[in-house]
Amino acid sequence: MHVNLGSAGTLPTAARQSKLELGDLVLSYLRQLGVEYVFGIPGGAIEPLYNALARSEASGGPRSVLARHETGAAFMADGYSRNSGRLGVCCATTGPGATNLITGVASAYANNTPMLVITAQTPLSTFGRGAFQESSCTGVNTLALFESCTRYNTLVSHSNQLEVKLASAIMTAYQSPSGPVHLSIPLDVLGQPSPVTKPSFNLVELINRPSLIDDEAVKRCYKLLKAASKPVFLIGDEASEAIGSILTVAVSMNIPVLTTPHGKGLVSPYHPLFMGVVGFAGHRSARDILADPEVDTVFAIGASLGEWATESWDTQLVLNERLVHVESTETHFNRSPMARLHVRGRLSTIFDYILGKLKSEASTKLVGESSERIKAQQDQLQLNEEVAFTLDEKDKYESDSVPIKPQRLMRELPRLLPPNTHYLADTGASFAWATHYLHPFDRRLVGRRDGAGGVFRACLEFASMGWAIGSAVGTALALPGQPVVCITGDGSLLMSGQEITVAVQEKLPIIFIVLNDSALGMVKHGQRLTGAAEVGTELPPADLALLAQALGANGYVIHSTADLHDLDFSALIKSTRPTLLDVRIDVDEVPPIGMRTQALKNQR
């Protein structure tokens, strides 16, 4: 948890010199938590919060980032939270402002992202009278609409409720399972005087998660690990806080490492023990490991084990009695009732314990020697071709043909961009291509601690098109100075591309790479692979580079590998504005979506 305690104890100076409102109290708590940005779009009913934001910005506190659509605001808050470790915050006015937020909030809910959502209501006295954009319980009931996609959801009807409900909401956002929380505040309440002049609670302490573990289960887990003749680690994205200890244990015991699609960014593709991604757009090498009858124990670590991480709930490969499920989010155990053992607790504590036990036993020397051996080999490490791509497609991975093949595009990106580049892959064929063929040049192999996540991010559970576009903005604000690349499709761009102007306004040098095939690519190829009618997927040809230029960004059309290499990427990532690469890909190349299409066939 990153926090800025500089002047967190009091309301902003500008606010203290005038009337103190509830909006100022909200901002003082966000400042206490180190939150820097509130993503949203203003409107009449939420004006008091924006007045408070203006005062906050003037005193060095959280400031407004203006989204172009409320869904984009929620995606930005998601990206900011995932990459900063701080609370993501988004807001909207009443009526359609609130309903526009829902897709982004639902996405955060499915991915357990801590987020505070604030929406407005018309004044209390207007409830039930048909007020403009009324969304009370007698109108379009936005509180009810948020009920199924938030962990905490309440209307603040009196000024004295605000502080306790705000504290309860933020604490809930960080409890297991974490996720978005929602406060709906009427205009007349939000503008009322604050009943206190400074925060009554220390939320930094209240949201601190103790390192609780199930001692007996951890001891059993260690015994199973030592007794296993051929164990495998399957790593999900929630393992980020413990990835250093996990990989050191894997190295010391020579345990093959697989990841779920969400966990891809946590393990270097150059790691000698990495054997690929399991599930959607995954690798044959990973499937072969799990299908090996000699593998007697599979340790799933921080993996939610949904459809796309389990080969559509494959009971032969993943969901069987070989499984040991190690999790901090207990609700994920609902998906693995067949597991041999459930291990509950803080993952960093669990694996620090296991690593400590290994070091205290006869394997102490082995742990140190293995780590040093891997470190010494870092400069000579090569991609395992069996993991990097399907061997019978090597010619496409290396092809110089025009239009450029998506496989070759994914091969070239890590060669052109720095090792610390953060990639976000959007829902659709973009994600499939990136999961299978993009191998970031990350050589951090042991002892790594990266509590805010890895170098590759996706949003699979709710799988909202355009998520990566907004999330890239939040990511870039959370990680100033670090390169951020958004890989998206022309369908997603035409749905949510307006958020690029936020990157323009904020002077963020994000590189947006658009796979332009004039179609909804994943749907088009999915229809063909499943024998469905080919309908509703064509998009008109569009010069997206020209569109980017019109929006104030750099824009380039890419037809070939040579076009890519003609660009000065070092200059682009140091620019004061974003860049869009309109990549005209080979439309006949089929993305690696066989698992998904087979599942659709089975479901039909």
N, C-alpha and C positions, 0 to 999 in steps of 0.2 A: 504494500500500500504506500503510494507516494502522497505525502501531504505537505502543505505549506501552512505553517502555523504563525506566519509573520504577524498579521494583525487580525487573527481569527476571533479574538475574544469580544470584539465590539462591532457595532454596525458601521458602515462606511461613513467617513467624515462628512461628506456632503449630505448624507441622510440625517446625521445627528444635528446638523445646522438647520434643518427644516423639519417638516412633519415626518415622523418615522412610520412607515407603512409595513403591512405584512410582507409585501414583496421584498423589502429590505431585509427582513428577518430570514426569508428563504435564502437570499443571496449570501447572508452572513454565514449560514450553515454550509453552503456550497464552498465558500471561501475557507472555512474551517477544514474541509475535506481536501483542499488543494485543487478543486475543480476550476478549470480555466475558461471553459466555453459553455454556453447554452445555445443549442441549435434549434432554430424554429422560424416561424413567420408571425409577425405581429398582427394584431387586429383590435378592434375597439374593446372587446370584452376582456382582453388580456393586457390592455394598455398599462395598468398599474405595475405589472411585472416588468414591462419594458422600461417604464420610468425608473424602476429600481435598478435595472441593468445599466442604464445610462449613468446613474450615480455610482454604481459599482465599478464600471469601467474607468470612470474619472478618478477613482481612488485606488486603482491597481488591482481590483478584484475581477471576478468572472465577467466576461463580456458576451455580447450577442454575436452569433454567426448566423447570417441570414441565408436560409435554404431557399430553394425555388419551389419546392413542393414538400409538404409535411412528411411524406414517406421518406424523402431524401434526408430530412432532418433526423429522423429516427435511425436511418442507416449510418449517418455521420456520428451520432451519439454512440452507436454500437461499435464502430471502428475506433473511436476515441477511447472508449472504455477498454476494449480488448487489448489495445496497444500501450495505454498509459498506466493501467492498473487503477485508475481513478473511476469515479462514478460517471457514467454517461448521462447527460441531461438534455431533454428535448421538450418543446412546448408548442402549443397551438391555441388558437382562439376557439370559440364555441362552434357548434354545428359542423360544417364540412371541414373546418380546420382540424377538429378532433377526429372525425372519421377518416380523414386522409392519413393520420398517423398510424392507424391500426395495423396495416401490413408490416410496417417497419417494427412496430412493437411486438407483433406476433413472431416475427423473425428472431428478435432478441429473446423472447420467451422460449422458443424452441431450442435456442443455443445457450440458455442460462447466462445471458449477459446482464450484469447489474446496470440498471437504468432507472432514472427518475423521470417520469412523464407528468407534465403539468398541463392541464387543459382548463379553459375558462368555461363559465356558464353565464347566462344573462343574469341580471340582478334577481335576488330571491323574490322580490315583490312582483316580478313578472312571470314567475312559474305558473303554467297553466293558462296563460292569457294569449298565447300565440305570438310571443315576442319574435323579433327578427333573429333567425338562426337559433331558436330555442332548442335546447337539447337536454332539458330536465327530464324527470320521470314522467312528465305529462306531455313531452314532445318526443323528438328522436332521442331516445334515452342513451346518451353516450356512456354513462356509467355502466349500464348493463352491457353495452357493446364491448367494453374493456374487461369485463369480468372473466372471460375465458382465456385471456392472453396476458394476465398480470398476476403477480404473487400477492399483491396488496392493492386494494381498489376502494376508494372512499370519496365522499363528498365532504368538503369542509364548509359547514353551514354557519359557523360562528368564529370570530377572531380568536377566541380563547382555545379553540380546538387545534389551531394550525400547528403550533409547536410540537405538541405531543403526536399528532398524526404524521407530521413530517418526519420526526425522529423514528416513529414506528415503521414508516414506509422505507426509509433508508436502511434501517437495521434489517428489515425483511429482504431487501434487495440483495444483501450479502449472505443471508442464511441459506442453508442447503435445502432444496435446490435454489440457487441464486437466479435472479431474473429481473424483469422490469416491474416497477410499482407505479401506481397512478393516483394523483390527487386532482380532483375536479373542484375548482374554486370559483364561485360566483363573483362577478365584477365588483359588486358593492362590498363583498367581504375582503377581496384581495386588496382593495384600496383603503381599508380601515387602518386606524393607528395601531402600531404594534403594541401589545400589552407589556413587552419587556424591552429593555434597551440593549441587551446583549444575550447571546444564546445561553439557555439554561443547562444544556447538556453538552458533554464532550463526545461527539459522535465518533471521533477517531478511536477512542477507547471502546465505545459500544459496538463498533463493527469489527473490531479485531477478533480474528478467528483463532481460538486456542488450538494447539496441536494435539487434539484428542485422537486416540486410536483404540482399537479393540486389541488389547495386549495378547489375549489368548489366540485370536485369529492370526495376528502377525507372527507369533511364534510358530503356529502351524504352517503358515505360509513359508517361513524360512525352512522348516523341516522338509516340506514338499519340494522346495527349490533345490535343497541339497541332495534329496533322494532321487530326483528326476534323472532318468538316463539320457533323455533328449528333450530338454525344455525349449520353449519359444516365448519371446516377449512380443505382445501385440499392444502397441502404444497408441492411445487416443490423445486428443488435443488437451484434455484436462490434466495430462501428465506434465504440462509445461513447467510447473514450479519445481518438479523433482527430476527433470530430465538429466541433469548432470549425474546425480547418484544412480539413476536407472542405467545409464549408459556405462558407467564405471562398473556396476555389478555385471552387466552383460559382457563387457570386455574381460573381466577377471574370470568369468566362468565360461567364456566362449559360447554365449547364447545367441542364436540368430535373432535379429530384430525385424519385426514387421510393423507397419503403421496402418491405422484406418485412414480413409481419405482426409478426415479432419486433422489427423496427427502428422500428416506428411511433412509439414514444415519444421518439425521438432528434431528430425534426425537427418544428418547429412547423407545425401545419396552416395557420397564417397566413402562412407563408413564401411569398413571391410565386413562387418556383420549385418549390414542392412540388406534385406532380401526383398524389398518392395512393399507396395501398397495392397492391402486386402480390400475387396469389395468393388464398388462402382469405379470403373475406369482403372482398375488395379492391374497388377502384373502377374503373369503366369508363374513366375518364380515364387511369389508369395503363396499362390494357390497350391503349388507343388509342395511347398514346405508343410502346409497344413494338411495336405492329403497323405503325407508320409506316415505310414503305419507305425514307424518307430518313434514318432513324436508322442510322448506320453503325457505332457503337461503344457497347457497354453495359459500363460499369465496375461490376461487382458488388463491393462493398466490405464485408468482414466479414460476408458472407452465406453461410450453410451450404448453401443451395440444395437443401434437401429438398423433399418433395412439396408442402407448403403454401406454400412461397415461390416456386414455379416453375409455378403453374397445373398441378399434376400432371405435372411434367417436360415441359412444353410445349417442343418443339424449334423451333417457329416464333417464339415470343415471347422465350424466355430462353436456352435451352440450344442455342446455335448458334455459328457462327464469328465473330459480332460480339462475343462475350463476352471481356472482360478481367477475370480473377478475381484480386482483391487480397485476400490473406488472411494472418493470423498462425497459423491452425490448418491445418497442411499436409494433414491427413487430409480436409479439405473439398474439396481439389482432386480427390479421387477421384470427386466428383460432377460435375466439369466437364472431362472429358478432351477435349472438343471445343473448348475455349476457344482463342482466338488467342494468349493470353499468360497465364501464371500468375505472379503477383508475390508472392513470399514475404517476410515480415518484419513487424516491429512497425509497426502502422498509423500510430501517431502520428509515427514517424520518417519513414515513406514520404511522408506528406502534408505534414509540415513541410518536407521536401526539395522537393516539388513547389511548395509555396507560395513557398519561398525562391527557386526558379528563376524563377517568374513575377515576383516582385518585383525580381529582378536584371536582368530583360530590359526591353524597352520597355513591358511591361504594368504596370510598377510603379505608375504614376499611376492606371491603371485599377483595380487592386486596391484602392487606398485610396479612390478615389472611389466605387466600387461599395459598399464596406462602409459608408461614411459615408452614402450615399444610402439604403441599406436601414435603417440605424439611425434616420435622420431620419423615415422613414415609419412607424415601428413603431406609433405611436398611431393611425394612420389605416388600418392594414391590415385587410382584411376576408377572411372565408373565401371561397375559390373555390367557388361553389355546385356546380360540376361535380365537385369533389373531395368536398365535404361530404356529398353524398347523391346518389342517382340522381335526376335531374331530374324524372322522372315520379312520384316519391314525395314531392315537396316538400310536398304537402298533409298527408301523414302526419307528416313532420318537424315541421310547425307545428300539428298537430291538437290541439284541446282536448277531444276526445271522452273518454268514460268507458266502460269502463276505459281507463287510459292506454296509449297506444301505445308500444312500446319505442323507436321512433325519436324520439319527443318526449322520452322520459325521458333518452336520451343527449344530446339537444340541451340540456336544462335543467341537467344536472349541472355542467358547467363554468361556467355562469352563477351557480350558487349556491355554488360552492366556490372557494377561493383559487387563483391561478395555479400555486402550488408544490405542489398536491395530487398525490400519487402514486396512480395507479389500477392495480389488479391485476384482470385479467379471467379468470374461471375457464373451464375447458374446457366446451364445449357451446354452446348458443345464446347464452349470456352473452358469450362471446368474439366470436361473429359480430356481434352487435348493437354491441358496443363498438368493434370494429375498424373497422366501416363508418361508424358514426354518432357516435361519441364524439370530440370535437375539443377537447382541453384548451386552455385559454386561455393558451398558452405563446408569448410574443413574443420569446424569446431567439433571435435570428436569425443573428448572426455572432459569431465569436470565442468561442463557447461551449466550455467544457471541463467535461465531466461524466463522469469516469472510472468512476463507479459506476452508470451507466445513465441512462435517461430517465424521463419522467413516466408512462409506460404500460408495463406488464409483462404478459406471458402466458407460458404454458408449453405449447408446441405439439408438440414432437417426440414425447414420451411421452404427453402430454396426459392427465394424471391428474385425474379429477374431485376437487374439494376442494382442489387445490393452492393456489389463491388464498387460501383461508381460513387455512391455516397460514402461508403465505408472508407474508400481511398482518401477522401477529404479528411475524415476524422482521424485516419491513420497518420496522414502527413502532419496534421496539427499536433498529434500526440508525440510524433518522432521528428521534430524539426532537424533539418540537416541530413536526414537519412533518405536515400532514394526510395520512392514508392511507385510501383507499376500496377496498373489495373488492366487485367486481361478480360475483355468483354466481347459481346457480339453486336452486330448491327441491330438486331432486334431489341436487345437491352438498351443500346444507346438511344434508339428512337423512342424508347419508353421513358428513360430517365436521364438522358444526356444533358438536360438543362442544368444539372448540378455541376457540370464542368465550369459554368460561369462563377460558381462559388470558389473554385480553385483559382480562377482568374482574379476575382476580387481579393482573395486572401494571399495572392502571389505565391501559390504553391506549385513547385515544378513537378507535379505528378505526370507520369507518362501513361496515357490511355492507349492501349493497343486493341484495336477493334478488328475482329475477324469478320471481314465483310464478304458474305457469300450471297447477298440479296435474298436471304431466307431466314426463317426460324430453323437453324441448322439441325439442332438436336431433334426437333419434332419431325422435320422432313425425313431425316435418315431413319428415325424411329418408325415412322409410317411404312417406309420401304422394307425395313427389316422384319416388321411384324405382319406384313401383308395387309395393312389397313389402307383405306382410301387415301390417296395423296391429295390433300386439300387444305387450304387455309394457311399455307406456310410461305408463300412467295411474297417478297418485298420488292418494291421498285428499285432499280439501280440508283444509288445516291452517292454523291461526292461528299463523303463525311469529313475529309480534310478541309474542303472549302467551307463546310458548315463550322468546323472548329475555328477556322480563321475569322469567320463572321462573328463568332462568340468571343473573340479576343485571345484565343490560344494559338500556339504554333500548330500547323497542320501539314502532313506529308502523306502522299500516296505511296504505298509500298507494293511493288509487283514481284520483286525478286530478292534473293539473298544479297545481291550486289547493291540494291537500293538501301537495304538495311545498313550495310557497311559504309555507305556514303555519308551516313549521318554521324555527327559528332555527339555521341551520347554523354560524354563527360561535360559538354557545354549544356546539353538539354537538362541534366539533373542539377545544374547550378543556375538555371535560368530563374527569372522572376515571374514566369507564367507557365502554365501547363502545356503539354504537347500531346497531340493526337496523331497516331499512326493509323491510317486507313489501309489496312492490309488486305489486299485482294487475294484471298486464298483459293486454292484448287477446290472447286465446289463438289468434285466427285469423290474426294477423300472421305471415307466413313470414319467418324470418331469412334473411339473404343467404348461403345455403350452396349456391348453384347449382354452383360449381366442385366441391365435395365430392361432391354427389349425382351429377354427371355422371361423375366419376371412378369412383364405385361401380358405376354402370351399365356403364362400359367394362370394369371388372375382372370383372364377372359374365359 
